[in-house]
Amino acid sequence: MKRRLPSLSALRSFEAAARLQSFKLAAEELSVSATSISHQVRSLEETLEVQLFLRKTRAVELTEEGRILLQATGSGFDAIAAGVERLRRERRRTVTLSTTPSFAARWLVPRLAGFNAVHRDIVLNVQASNHPVDLAGGAADLAVRGGTGHFPGLQVQRLMRAGFAPVASPRLKLRKAGDVARHPLIHFDWQRGFKGALTWDKWAKAAGVALDAASGARFSEESHAVQAAIAGQGVVLTALPLVRDEIGMGLLEAPVGPVLGGFDFYVVRPGGSEPRAEVRAVEDWLLAQEEQ
């Protein structure tokens, strides 16, 4: 059946003006002049042979015919917008991954080129924050979180073990646990809400050495603390997997123990339902990185 429709441009101008109850606001939304909106609406009224608006000094008001047309055009343009958005999502699927700034900078970002090369149809949005997001509420599709692995209500898989040990520039010449006391200590703020922080006082107790565990510089981000250690400004107690590359390049070393455990990295996502295919693809890729 052949559709007999007025100009779609006129219908679009009418729908915007009727929804916003203003020719001026409709013009701003459609990036045209108010005069253009007025001409389009007038042309539509002439085509349909009905009056769609009652024109007042500073406002416009829909007639009964205008309300009928608004209901039809509003639902029609909503359906078009939904279809366009669906096509965009299917063409480039988006996954939001939440993690800490330190993990993002030191582990994830160096590997993203490999991900993009394999998954060209997935857009990976990385949200870096020390505040854990509400996965169940839809704030992100996946997260990499550090801790003991106890994340109630979430699907949890260990990504990697993350022993913490003193790390410093080779220039500091650490050879035994007691050498740590000869250099400034470097601290960083742990992720919000984690109560099992592995700090210098815990390491000193495990090592059986005396340290002024409260002294030294403090950084809000672990990655900045690591940069200070690379610069030779002291010793940082950090997760060994996050400095693996720097150790391999000789910028840092972790020559003394003990290595503190009890804090690992996990891939977590909302429980209770099967994830979208693109979310599963990102999850599988993350887990595969530590198997290589």
PAZAPA-4460 file (N, C-alpha, C; in steps of 0.05 Angstrom, whole numbers, plus 32768, in hexadecimal, padded with zeros to 4 digits):
% residues 292
    n_x    n_y    n_z   ca_x   ca_y   ca_z    c_x    c_y    c_z   seq   type   mol
   8011   7FE8   8000   8000   8000   8000   8012   8019   8000     1      M     A
   800D   802A   7FED   801C   8043   7FEB   8015   8056   8002     2      K     A
   802A   8060   800F   8026   8073   8025   8023   8090   8019     3      R     A
   800F   809E   8023   800B   80BA   801B   8013   80CB   8033     4      R     A
   802C   80D4   8032   8036   80E3   8049   803E   8100   8040     5      L     A
   803A   8113   8051   8044   812E   804C   8063   812E   804D     6      P     A
   806F   8145   8049   808C   8147   804B   8096   813F   8066     7      S     A
   80AA   812D   8067   80B5   8124   8080   80C3   813B   808F     8      L     A
   80CE   814E   8080   80DA   8166   808C   80C5   8176   809A     9      S     A
   80AE   8179   808E   8099   8188   809B   808E   8179   80B3    10      A     A
   808C   815F   80B1   8083   8150   80C8   8096   8152   80E0    11      L     A
   80B0   8151   80D9   80C4   8153   80EE   80C3   816F   80FC    12      R     A
   80C0   8184   80EC   80BD   819F   80F7   80A4   81A1   8109    13      S     A
   808E   8195   80FF   8076   8196   810F   807A   8187   8129    14      F     A
   8085   816F   8128   8088   815E   8140   8099   816C   8155    15      E     A
   80AF   8179   814D   80C0   8187   8160   80B1   819F   816C    16      A     A
   80A3   81AF   815B   8094   81C6   8165   807E   81BE   8178    17      A     A
   8070   81A8   8171   8059   819F   8182   8063   8194   819C    18      A     A
   8079   8184   819B   8084   8178   81B4   808F   818D   81C7    19      R     A
   809C   81A2   81BB   80A9   81B7   81CC   8096   81CE   81D0    20      L     A
   807F   81CE   81C2   806C   81E4   81C3   8078   8200   81BE    21      Q     A
   808B   8200   81AB   8099   8219   81A4   80A6   8216   8189    22      S     A
   80A1   8228   8177   80AF   8228   815D   80CD   822F   8162    23      F     A
   80D3   8241   8175   80EE   8249   817A   80FF   8231   8184    24      K     A
   80F4   8222   8198   8103   820C   81A3   8106   81F5   818E    25      L     A
   80F1   81F2   817D   80F3   81DE   8168   8109   81E5   8155    26      A     A
   810B   81FF   814F   8120   8209   813C   813C   8203   8148    27      A     A
   813F   8208   8162   8159   8203   816F   8160   81E5   816E    28      E     A
   814C   81D4   8173   8151   81B7   8173   8159   81AD   8158    29      E     A
   814C   81B8   8143   8151   81AF   8127   8166   81BF   8119    30      L     A
   8171   81D3   8127   8186   81E4   811B   817D   81F2   8102    31      S     A
   8165   81FD   8103   815A   820E   80ED   814F   8227   80F9    32      V     A
   8144   8238   80E9   8138   8251   80F3   811B   824C   80FB    33      S     A
   8111   825D   810D   80F5   825C   8115   80E3   8261   80FD    34      A     A
   80EC   8272   80EB   80DC   8277   80D3   80D9   825E   80C2    35      T     A
   80EE   824E   80C0   80ED   8235   80B1   80D9   8222   80BE    36      S     A
   80D9   8220   80D8   80C5   820F   80E6   80A9   8218   80E0    37      I     A
   80A4   8232   80E1   808A   823E   80DC   8081   8237   80BF    38      S     A
   8093   823A   80AC   808C   8235   8090   8086   8217   808C    39      H     A
   8096   8205   8099   8091   81E9   8096   8076   81E1   80A1    40      Q     A
   806F   81EC   80B9   8056   81E5   80C5   803F   81F0   80B5    41      V     A
   8042   8208   80AA   802D   8214   809A   8028   8203   8080    42      R     A
   803E   81FA   8075   803C   81E9   805D   802E   81CE   8063    43      S     A
   8034   81C4   807B   8027   81AB   8083   8009   81AF   8088    44      L     A
   8002   81C5   8094   7FE5   81CB   8098   7FD7   81CD   807D    45      E     A
   7FE4   81DA   806A   7FD7   81DD   8050   7FD4   81C2   8042    46      E     A
   7FE8   81B1   8045   7FE7   8196   8039   7FD0   8186   8045    47      T     A
   7FCE   8187   805F   7FBA   8176   806D   7F9F   8184   806E    48      L     A
   7F9F   819E   8069   7F86   81AE   8069   7F79   81AE   8085    49      E     A
   7F8A   81B0   8099   7F81   81B3   80B5   7F93   81C7   80C3    50      V     A
   7F89   81D2   80D9   7F9A   81E4   80E9   7FA6   81D3   8100    51      Q     A
   7FC0   81D4   8103   7FCE   81C3   8116   7FD4   81D3   8130    52      L     A
   7FD8   81ED   812E   7FDF   81FE   8145   7FCC   8216   8147    53      F     A
   7FC6   821E   815F   7FBB   8238   8165   7FD2   824A   816B    54      L     A
   7FD7   825E   815A   7FEE   8270   815E   7FE7   8287   8170    55      R     A
   7FF5   8289   8186   7FF0   829F   8199   8009   82B2   8199    56      K     A
   8007   82C7   81A8   801D   82DC   81A7   8038   82D0   81AE    57      T     A
   803A   82C1   81C4   8054   82B7   81CC   8054   8298   81CF    58      R     A
   8041   828B   81C3   8040   826E   81C6   802F   8262   81AF    59      A     A
   8031   8248   81AD   8020   823A   819A   8012   8223   81AA    60      V     A
   7FFA   821D   81A1   7FEA   8209   81AF   7FDF   81F6   819A    61      E     A
   7FE1   81DC   81A0   7FD7   81C8   818D   7FB9   81C8   818B    62      L     A
   7FAF   81C5   8173   7F92   81C0   816F   7F8D   81A2   8174    63      T     A
   7F74   8199   8173   7F6E   817D   8175   7F7B   816D   815F    64      E     A
   7F7B   8178   8146   7F88   816B   8130   7FA6   8169   8135    65      E     A
   7FB1   817E   8140   7FCE   817E   8146   7FD6   8169   815A    66      G     A
   7FC4   8165   816E   7FCA   8151   8183   7FCA   8134   8176    67      R     A
   7FB7   8130   8164   7FB6   8116   8156   7FCF   8111   8146    68      I     A
   7FD9   8126   8138   7FF1   8123   8128   800A   8120   8139    69      L     A
   800A   812E   814F   8022   812C   8161   8024   810F   816C    70      L     A
   800E   8103   8173   800F   80E8   817E   801B   80D5   8169    71      Q     A
   8012   80D9   814F   801C   80C7   813A   8039   80CD   8133    72      A     A
   8040   80E6   8130   805C   80ED   8128   806F   80E7   813F    73      T     A
   8067   80EC   8158   8079   80E7   816F   8081   80CA   8171    74      G     A
   806D   80B8   816F   8073   809C   8171   8083   8093   8158    75      S     A
   807D   809F   8141   808C   8097   8129   80A9   809F   812A    76      G     A
   80AF   80B8   8132   80CB   80C0   8134   80D9   80B1   814B    77      F     A
   80CB   80AB   8160   80D7   809A   8176   80E0   807F   816B    78      D     A
   80CF   8073   815B   80D5   8059   814F   80ED   805B   813C    79      A     A
   80EE   8070   812D   8105   8074   811B   811F   8077   812B    80      I     A
   811E   8088   8140   8135   808C   8150   813F   8073   815D    81      A     A
   812C   8062   8167   8133   8049   8173   8140   8036   815F    82      A     A
   8136   8036   8147   8141   8025   8132   815D   802D   812A    83      G     A
   8161   8048   8128   817C   8052   8121   8190   804B   8137    84      V     A
   8187   804F   8150   8199   8048   8167   81A0   802B   8167    85      E     A
   818D   801A   8161   8192   7FFD   8161   81A6   7FF6   814B    86      R     A
   81A4   8002   8134   81B7   7FFD   811F   81D3   8006   8127    87      L     A
   81D5   801D   8135   81EF   8026   813E   81FB   8013   8152    88      R     A
   81EB   8009   8165   81F5   7FF7   8179   81FE   7FDD   816C    89      R     A
   81EF   7FD3   8159   81F6   7FBA   814D   820F   7FBC   813B    90      E     A
   8213   7FD4   8130   822B   7FD8   811F   8244   7FD9   8130    91      R     A
   8243   7FE8   8147   8259   7FEA   8159   824F   7FE6   8175    92      R     A
   8252   7FCE   817F   8248   7FC7   8199   825A   7FD3   81AF    93      R     A
   824E   7FDD   81C4   825D   7FEB   81D9   825D   7FDB   81F3    94      T     A
   8274   7FD9   8200   8276   7FCD   821A   8285   7FE0   822C    95      V     A
   827A   7FE4   8244   8286   7FF6   8258   8294   7FE6   826D    96      T     A
   82AE   7FEB   8271   82BE   7FDC   8284   82C8   7FF0   829A    97      L     A
   82C2   7FE9   82B3   82CB   7FFA   82C9   82E3   7FEE   82D6    98      S     A
   82F6   7FFF   82DE   830E   7FF6   82EC   831B   800D   82FA    99      T     A
   8330   8009   8308   833E   801F   8316   8350   802D   8302   100      T     A
   8357   8046   8308   836A   8055   82F6   8385   8047   82F3   101      P     A
   838E   803C   8309   83A9   802E   8308   83A8   8016   82F6   102      S     A
   8393   8005   82F9   8391   7FED   82E9   838E   7FF4   82CC   103      F     A
   837D   8009   82C6   8379   8012   82AB   8393   801B   829E   104      A     A
   83A2   802B   82AD   83BA   8037   82A1   83D1   8023   829E   105      A     A
   83D4   8011   82B2   83EC   8000   82B3   83E8   7FE5   82A6   106      R     A
   83CF   7FDB   82A5   83CB   7FC1   829A   83B9   7FC1   8282   107      W     A
   83A3   7FCF   8283   838F   7FCE   826E   8397   7FDD   8255   108      L     A
   839E   7FF7   8258   83A3   8008   8240   83B9   7FFC   822E   109      V     A
   83CF   7FF2   8239   83E3   7FE7   8227   83DA   7FCF   8216   110      P     A
   83C4   7FC3   821E   83B9   7FAB   8210   83A2   7FB2   81FE   111      R     A
   8398   7FCA   81FE   837F   7FD1   81EF   8383   7FCF   81D1   112      L     A
   839B   7FD5   81C7   839F   7FD3   81AA   839A   7FB6   81A1   113      A     A
   83A2   7FA3   81B1   839D   7F87   81AA   837F   7F80   81AA   114      G     A
   8371   7F8B   81BD   8354   7F87   81BE   8347   7F93   81A5   115      F     A
   834D   7FAC   819F   8341   7FB9   8188   8347   7FAB   816E   116      N     A
   835E   7F9F   816C   8365   7F91   8153   8354   7F78   814F   117      A     A
   834C   7F6B   8165   833D   7F53   8164   831F   7F58   8163   118      V     A
   8316   7F6D   8171   82F9   7F72   8174   82F3   7F8E   8169   119      H     A
   82F4   7F90   814F   82F0   7FAA   8142   82D3   7FB3   8144   120      R     A
   82C0   7FA1   8149   82A4   7FA8   814A   829B   7FAF   8167   121      D     A
   82AD   7FAF   817A   82A6   7FB5   8196   82B3   7FCF   819F   122      I     A
   82A4   7FE1   81A9   82AF   7FFA   81B5   82B1   7FF5   81D3   123      V     A
   82CA   7FF6   81DD   82CE   7FF2   81F9   82D2   800C   8207   124      L     A
   82BF   8013   8218   82C0   802C   8228   82CC   8025   8243   125      N     A
   82E2   8031   824B   82F0   802C   8264   82E9   8042   8278   126      V     A
   82DD   803B   828E   82D7   804E   82A4   82EB   8049   82BA   127      Q     A
   82FD   805C   82BF   8312   8059   82D3   830B   806A   82EB   128      A     A
   8307   805C   8302   8300   806A   831B   8307   8058   8332   129      S     A
   830E   8065   8349   8312   8055   8361   82F8   8050   8370   130      N     A
   82E2   805A   8365   82C8   8054   8371   82BB   803C   8363   131      H     A
   82B6   8026   8370   82A9   800F   8363   828E   8017   8358   132      P     A
   8288   8011   833F   826E   8018   8334   8259   8003   833A   133      V     A
   8240   800B   8336   8229   7FF9   833B   8224   7FE8   8322   134      D     A
   8231   7FD1   8321   822D   7FBF   8309   8211   7FB6   8307   135      L     A
   8204   7FAF   831D   81E9   7FA5   831C   81D6   7FBA   8312   136      A     A
   81DD   7FD3   8317   81CC   7FE9   830E   81D1   7FF2   82F1   137      G     A
   81E4   7FE5   82E4   81E9   7FEA   82C8   81FE   8000   82C3   138      G     A
   820D   8008   82D7   8221   801D   82D4   8238   8014   82C2   139      A     A
   823D   7FFA   82C0   8251   7FEF   82AE   8249   7FD2   82A8   140      A     A
   8254   7FC8   8292   824F   7FAC   828B   8261   7F99   8299   141      D     A
   827A   7FA1   829E   828F   7F91   82AA   82A0   7FA2   82BC   142      L     A
   82AF   7F96   82CE   82C2   7FA4   82DE   82DA   7F92   82E4   143      A     A
   82F1   7F9F   82E7   8308   7F91   82F2   830C   7F9D   830D   144      V     A
   8309   7F8C   8322   830B   7F96   833D   8320   7F86   834D   145      R     A
   832D   7F94   835F   8341   7F86   8370   8334   7F80   838B   146      G     A
   833D   7F6A   8397   8333   7F63   83B1   8337   7F45   83B7   147      G     A
   8326   7F3B   83C8   8328   7F1F   83D0   8317   7F0C   83BF   148      T     A
   8307   7F18   83AD   82F6   7F08   839C   82D9   7F06   83A7   149      G     A
   82D4   7F13   83BD   82B8   7F12   83C8   82A9   7F2A   83BE   150      H     A
   8299   7F26   83A9   8288   7F3B   839D   826C   7F30   839C   151      F     A
   825C   7F33   83B1   8241   7F28   83B2   822F   7F31   839A   152      P     A
   8221   7F1E   838F   820E   7F25   8379   821A   7F27   835E   153      G     A
   8235   7F23   835C   8243   7F26   8342   824F   7F0C   8339   154      L     A
   8252   7F09   831F   8261   7EF2   8314   827E   7EFA   8315   155      Q     A
   828F   7EE8   8321   82AB   7EEF   8327   82BE   7EDA   831A   156      V     A
   82D2   7EE4   830D   82E8   7ED3   8303   8303   7EE0   8308   157      Q     A
   8316   7ED1   8314   8330   7EDD   831A   833F   7EE3   8300   158      R     A
   8348   7EFB   82FD   8358   7F03   82E6   8375   7EFC   82EB   159      L     A
   837F   7F03   8302   839B   7EFD   8309   83A0   7F01   8327   160      M     A
   83B3   7EF3   8331   83BD   7EF7   834C   83CE   7F10   834C   161      R     A
   83CD   7F1F   8362   83DB   7F38   8362   83EA   7F3C   837C   162      A     A
   8400   7F2D   837F   8410   7F30   8397   841C   7F4C   8399   163      G     A
   841D   7F57   83B1   8428   7F72   83B6   8444   7F6F   83C2   164      F     A
   8457   7F7E   83B7   8473   7F7D   83C1   8480   7F98   83BD   165      A     A
   8496   7F9E   83CC   84A4   7FB7   83C8   84B0   7FB8   83AC   166      P     A
   84AC   7FCF   839F   84B6   7FD3   8384   84C5   7FED   8383   167      V     A
   84DC   7FED   8376   84EC   8006   8375   84FE   8006   835D   168      A     A
   8509   801D   8357   851D   801F   8341   8536   800F   8349   169      S     A
   8543   8002   8335   855C   7FF4   833B   8571   8006   8347   170      P     A
   856E   8020   8343   8582   8032   834E   8583   8032   836D   171      R     A
   856C   8029   8379   856B   8029   8396   8579   8011   83A2   172      L     A
   857F   7FFD   8392   858F   7FE6   839A   8583   7FD8   83B3   173      K     A
   8569   7FD0   83B1   855D   7FC0   83C6   8568   7FA3   83C4   174      L     A
   8571   7F99   83DA   857B   7F7D   83DA   856F   7F6C   83EF   175      R     A
   8565   7F78   8404   8558   7F69   841A   8542   7F7A   8425   176      K     A
   852F   7F6E   8434   8518   7F7C   843E   851F   7F94   844E   177      A     A
   8535   7F92   845E   853D   7FA9   846F   8546   7FC1   845F   178      G     A
   854D   7FBD   8445   8556   7FD4   8435   853F   7FE8   842F   179      D     A
   8526   7FDF   8431   8510   7FF0   842C   850F   8008   843F   180      V     A
   8518   8003   8458   8517   8018   846C   852A   802F   8465   181      A     A
   853D   802B   8453   8551   8040   844D   8547   8053   8438   182      R     A
   852F   804F   842E   8524   8060   8418   8508   806A   841F   183      H     A
   8500   8080   8412   84E5   808A   8417   84D0   8076   840E   184      P     A
   84BA   8075   841D   84A4   8064   8415   8490   8073   8404   185      L     A
   8484   8066   83F1   8470   8072   83DF   8456   8064   83E4   186      I     A
   8441   8075   83E8   8426   806A   83EE   8412   8073   83D9   187      H     A
   83FC   8065   83D7   83E6   806E   83C6   83CC   8067   83D3   188      F     A
   83B7   8075   83CB   839C   8071   83D7   838F   8058   83CA   189      D     A
   8385   8047   83DA   8378   802F   83CF   835C   8035   83C6   190      W     A
   8351   8022   83B6   8336   8025   83AB   8322   8028   83C2   191      Q     A
   830E   8038   83BE   82FA   803E   83D2   82EB   8025   83DA   192      R     A
   82E7   8021   83F3   82D6   800C   83FD   82E5   7FF2   8402   193      G     A
   82FF   7FF0   83FB   830E   7FD7   8400   831C   7FD9   841B   194      F     A
   8316   7FC6   842C   831F   7FC7   8448   8339   7FB7   844D   195      K     A
   8342   7FA9   8439   835A   7F98   843D   8373   7FA3   8430   196      G     A
   8376   7FBD   8430   838D   7FC9   8422   83A7   7FBE   842C   197      A     A
   83B9   7FB8   8419   83D4   7FAD   841F   83E7   7FC5   8421   198      L     A
   83ED   7FCD   8439   83FC   7FE5   843E   8417   7FDF   8449   199      T     A
   8428   7FF4   844C   8443   7FF0   8455   8445   7FE4   8471   200      W     A
   8433   7FEB   8482   8434   7FE0   849D   842F   7FC2   849D   201      D     A
   841E   7FB8   848B   8419   7F9B   8488   8432   7F8E   847D   202      K     A
   843E   7F9B   8469   8456   7F8E   845E   846D   7F8D   8472   203      W     A
   8471   7FA3   8481   8486   7FA4   8495   8483   7F8E   84AA   204      A     A
   8469   7F89   84B2   8464   7F74   84C6   846A   7F59   84BA   205      K     A
   8463   7F54   84A1   8468   7F3B   8494   8486   7F37   8490   206      A     A
   8495   7F4D   848A   84B1   7F4B   8485   84C2   7F4A   849E   207      A     A
   84B6   7F52   84B4   84C5   7F53   84CD   84D9   7F69   84CE   208      G     A
   84D3   7F80   84C1   84E5   7F97   84C1   84D7   7FAF   84CD   209      V     A
   84E7   7FC2   84D7   84DC   7FDA   84E2   84DB   7FF0   84CD   210      A     A
   84C3   7FFB   84C9   84BF   8010   84B5   84AE   8027   84C2   211      L     A
   84B3   803F   84BA   84A1   8055   84C1   848C   8055   84AA   212      D     A
   8478   8043   84AE   8465   803E   8498   8454   8055   8491   213      A     A
   8453   806A   84A1   8442   8081   849B   8451   8097   848C   214      A     A
   846C   8094   8489   847C   80A8   847D   847B   80A5   845E   215      S     A
   8485   80BA   8451   8488   80B9   8434   8471   80C7   8425   216      G     A
   8474   80C8   840A   8461   80D5   83F9   8448   80C4   83F4   217      A     A
   8431   80D2   83F1   8418   80C3   83EB   840C   80CE   83D2   218      R     A
   8401   80BC   83C1   83F5   80C3   83A8   83D8   80B9   83A8   219      F     A
   83C7   80C7   839A   83AB   80BE   8399   83A8   80A7   8385   220      S     A
   83BA   80A4   8372   83B9   808F   835E   83D1   807D   8360   221      E     A
   83CD   8063   835E   83E3   8050   835F   83F6   8054   8348   222      E     A
   83EC   805B   8331   83FE   805E   831A   8412   8075   831E   223      S     A
   8409   808A   832C   841B   80A0   8332   8431   8098   8346   224      H     A
   8429   8087   8359   843C   807D   836C   8451   806C   835E   225      A     A
   8449   805C   834A   845C   804C   833B   846F   805D   832C   226      V     A
   8465   8073   8320   8476   8085   8311   848B   8092   8323   227      Q     A
   8483   8097   833C   8496   80A2   834F   84AC   808E   8355   228      A     A
   84A5   8074   8357   84B9   8060   835C   84CB   805D   8344   229      A     A
   84C1   805F   832C   84D2   805D   8314   84E6   8074   8314   230      I     A
   84DE   808B   831E   84EF   80A3   831F   8504   80A1   8336   231      A     A
   8503   808B   8345   8516   8087   835B   8510   8096   8374   232      G     A
   84F7   809E   8378   84EF   80AE   838F   84E9   809E   83A8   233      Q     A
   84E9   8084   83A6   84E4   8073   83BD   84DB   8057   83B5   234      G     A
   84CF   8049   83C8   84C5   802E   83C5   84A7   802D   83C7   235      V     A
   849A   8020   83B4   847D   801E   83B5   8475   8001   83B9   236      V     A
   8460   7FFD   83C9   8455   7FE2   83CD   843E   7FDF   83BA   237      L     A
   8441   7FD0   83A5   842D   7FD0   8390   8428   7FB4   8385   238      T     A
   8413   7FB1   8375   840C   7F97   8369   8420   7F91   8353   239      A     A
   842D   7F7A   8355   8442   7F73   8342   8439   7F71   8325   240      L     A
   8420   7F67   831F   8417   7F65   8303   8415   7F81   82F6   241      P     A
   8411   7F96   8306   840E   7FB1   82FA   8428   7FBE   82F3   242      L     A
   843E   7FB2   82FC   8459   7FBD   82F5   8469   7FA8   82E6   243      V     A
   845C   7F94   82DB   846A   7F7F   82CE   847B   7F89   82B6   244      R     A
   8470   7F9C   82A7   847E   7FA6   8290   8496   7FB7   8298   245      D     A
   8493   7FC7   82AD   84A9   7FD8   82B7   84C0   7FC7   82C2   246      E     A
   84B8   7FB1   82CF   84CD   7F9F   82DA   84DC   7F92   82C2   247      I     A
   84CC   7F8A   82AE   84D9   7F7E   8297   84EC   7F90   8288   248      G     A
   84E6   7FAB   8288   84F7   7FBE   827B   850E   7FC8   828C   249      M     A
   850F   7FBF   82A5   8525   7FC7   82B7   8520   7FE2   82C4   250      G     A
   8508   7FED   82C2   8502   8007   82CF   84FD   8003   82EC   251      L     A
   84F3   7FEC   82F4   84EC   7FE5   830F   84F6   7FC9   8315   252      L     A
   84F8   7FC3   832F   84FD   7FA8   8338   84EF   7FA3   8352   253      E     A
   84EA   7F8A   8357   84DD   7F81   8370   84EE   7F6B   837C   254      A     A
   8505   7F73   8387   851A   7F5F   838F   8516   7F54   83AB   255      P     A
   8504   7F5F   83BB   8502   7F56   83D6   84E5   7F4F   83DD   256      V     A
   84E2   7F3C   83EF   84C8   7F34   83F9   84C4   7F3E   8415   257      G     A
   84AE   7F34   8421   849B   7F21   8417   8487   7F2E   8404   258      P     A
   8479   7F1C   83F5   8464   7F25   83E3   8449   7F20   83F1   259      V     A
   843A   7F35   83F4   8420   7F33   8402   840B   7F2A   83EF   260      L     A
   83FB   7F16   83F8   83E4   7F0D   83E8   83CA   7F16   83F4   261      G     A
   83B4   7F0B   83EA   839A   7F12   83F4   838B   7F27   83E4   262      G     A
   8398   7F31   83CE   838C   7F45   83BD   8391   7F3D   83A1   263      F     A
   837C   7F35   8392   837F   7F2D   8376   836C   7F3E   8365   264      D     A
   836F   7F3C   834B   835E   7F4A   8338   834A   7F37   832C   265      F     A
   8331   7F40   832A   831B   7F30   8321   830B   7F3E   830B   266      Y     A
   8300   7F2E   82F9   82ED   7F38   82E5   82D1   7F32   82F0   267      V     A
   82C1   7F47   82F3   82A7   7F43   82FF   8292   7F50   82ED   268      V     A
   827A   7F44   82EE   8263   7F4F   82DF   824A   7F47   82ED   269      R     A
   8233   7F54   82E6   821A   7F4E   82F4   8213   7F31   82F1   270      P     A
   8208   7F25   8306   8200   7F0A   8306   81E3   7F07   82FE   271      G     A
   81DB   7EEE   82FA   81BE   7EE9   82F5   81B5   7EE7   82D9   272      G     A
   81C5   7EEF   82C5   81BD   7EED   82AA   81D6   7EEB   8298   273      S     A
   81D1   7EDF   8280   81E7   7EDC   826D   81EE   7EF7   8261   274      E     A
   8208   7EFE   8260   8210   7F18   8256   820D   7F1A   8238   275      P     A
   820B   7F32   822D   820B   7F35   8210   8225   7F2A   8204   276      R     A
   8223   7F23   81EB   823A   7F16   81DD   8253   7F28   81DF   277      A     A
   8250   7F42   81DB   8267   7F54   81DC   8273   7F56   81F8   278      E     A
   8262   7F54   820C   826C   7F55   8228   827C   7F3B   822D   279      V     A
   8272   7F25   8224   8280   7F0B   8227   829B   7F0C   8218   280      R     A
   829B   7F19   8201   82B4   7F1B   81F2   82C9   7F2B   8201   281      A     A
   82C1   7F41   820D   82D4   7F51   821D   82DE   7F41   8235   282      V     A
   82CC   7F33   8243   82D3   7F23   825A   82E7   7F0D   8252   283      E     A
   82E1   7EFF   823C   82F3   7EEA   8233   830F   7EF5   822C   284      D     A
   830F   7F0C   821F   8328   7F19   8218   8339   7F20   8230   285      W     A
   832C   7F2C   8244   833A   7F33   825D   8347   7F1A   826A   286      L     A
   8337   7F05   826D   8342   7EED   827A   8358   7EE0   8269   287      L     A
   8357   7EE3   824F   836B   7ED6   823F   8386   7EE4   8241   288      A     A
   8386   7EFE   8248   839F   7F0D   824A   83B3   7F01   825D   289      Q     A
   83A9   7EF6   8274   83BB   7EEB   8288   83C2   7ECE   8282   290      E     A
   83B6   7EC3   826D   83BC   7EA7   8266   83D2   7EA6   8251   291      E     A
   83D9   7EBE   8246   83ED   7EBF   8230   8409   7EBE   823B   292      Q     A
***
